[in-house]
Amino acid sequence: MFDFARTILENVSFDPKLFYKELQKAIQNLLPYDLEQLTEWVTGYVKEKPELEKSLELVNV
């Protein structure tokens, strides 16, 4: 499930608002282990795309 969420987030990363919305959905639907993976991935991904920085507040980083 993590891979699916990551793929969706990569595909919508052109729009920060859409990325934020899809990240909210992923957080609600993922299991705790997948959520840990997603948090790590989002943290690294946002470093490459600073326009998505607002999304870090969702993962409490």
C-alpha positions as CSV (number, residue, x, y, z in Angstrom):
1,M,0.0,0.0,0.0
2,F,2.9,2.3,0.7
3,D,4.2,1.9,-2.9
4,F,0.7,2.9,-4.2
5,A,0.6,6.0,-2.0
6,R,4.1,7.0,-3.0
7,T,3.3,6.6,-6.7
8,I,0.2,8.8,-6.3
9,L,2.1,11.5,-4.4
10,E,4.9,11.5,-7.0
11,N,2.3,12.0,-9.8
12,V,0.6,14.9,-8.1
13,S,3.7,16.6,-6.7
14,F,3.4,19.3,-9.4
15,D,0.6,20.9,-7.3
16,P,1.4,21.5,-3.6
17,K,-2.3,21.7,-2.7
18,L,-3.1,18.4,-4.4
19,F,0.0,16.8,-2.9
20,Y,-1.2,17.9,0.6
21,K,-4.7,16.5,0.0
22,E,-3.4,13.1,-1.3
23,L,-1.0,12.9,1.6
24,Q,-3.9,13.4,4.0
25,K,-5.7,10.5,2.4
26,A,-2.6,8.3,2.5
27,I,-2.1,9.0,6.2
28,Q,-5.7,8.0,7.0
29,N,-5.5,4.8,5.0
30,L,-2.0,3.4,5.7
31,L,-1.1,0.9,8.4
32,P,1.4,2.1,11.1
33,Y,4.4,0.4,9.4
34,D,3.5,1.9,6.0
35,L,3.0,5.3,7.7
36,E,6.6,5.2,9.1
37,Q,7.9,4.5,5.6
38,L,5.8,7.3,4.1
39,T,7.0,9.7,6.7
40,E,10.6,8.9,5.9
41,W,10.0,9.1,2.2
42,V,8.1,12.4,2.4
43,T,10.8,14.0,4.5
44,G,13.4,13.1,1.8
45,Y,11.2,14.0,-1.1
46,V,10.3,17.4,0.2
47,K,14.0,18.3,0.4
48,E,14.1,18.0,-3.4
49,K,10.9,20.0,-3.8
50,P,10.8,22.9,-1.3
51,E,7.4,24.0,-2.6
52,L,5.9,21.0,-0.9
53,E,7.3,21.9,2.5
54,K,3.9,22.7,4.0
55,S,3.1,19.0,3.8
56,L,5.6,18.2,6.5
57,E,3.2,19.4,9.1
58,L,1.0,16.4,8.3
59,V,3.8,14.0,9.1
60,N,4.9,15.9,12.2
61,V,8.5,16.4,11.1
